[in-house]
Amino acid sequence: MNPSRLVALCFFFVSVLLLAQVSVGGELRFTIGTVLQLAGGLFLLLTSLYGLARYEENPIVSEYNPLTYLLISGLLLWAVGLLTQIATV
């Protein structure tokens, strides 16, 4: 798989989890933190979709190197943290 596409998929997965985390857990209260998380999740979702659509013309990363593995590892760790928070609510 193209490394740029894989990184964009990881960003997409994290953005979906960020948006899902806001809606899970009962009553939805619009605090500053909630609004910022929704805005950040939406922005990350849109940019990841852009990255998925244009991964060849405008790559996030161009090859598998330490930066690519660091991005993927960080995003997967973030995803596991979000999944854990969603599961424990």
Protein Blocks (a to p, Z undefined) as FASTA:
>chain_A
ZZklmmmmmmmmmmmmmmmmmmgoijadddfklmmmmmmmmmmmmmmmmmmmmmmmmcfb
fbdcfklmmmmmmmmmmmmmmmmmmmmZZ
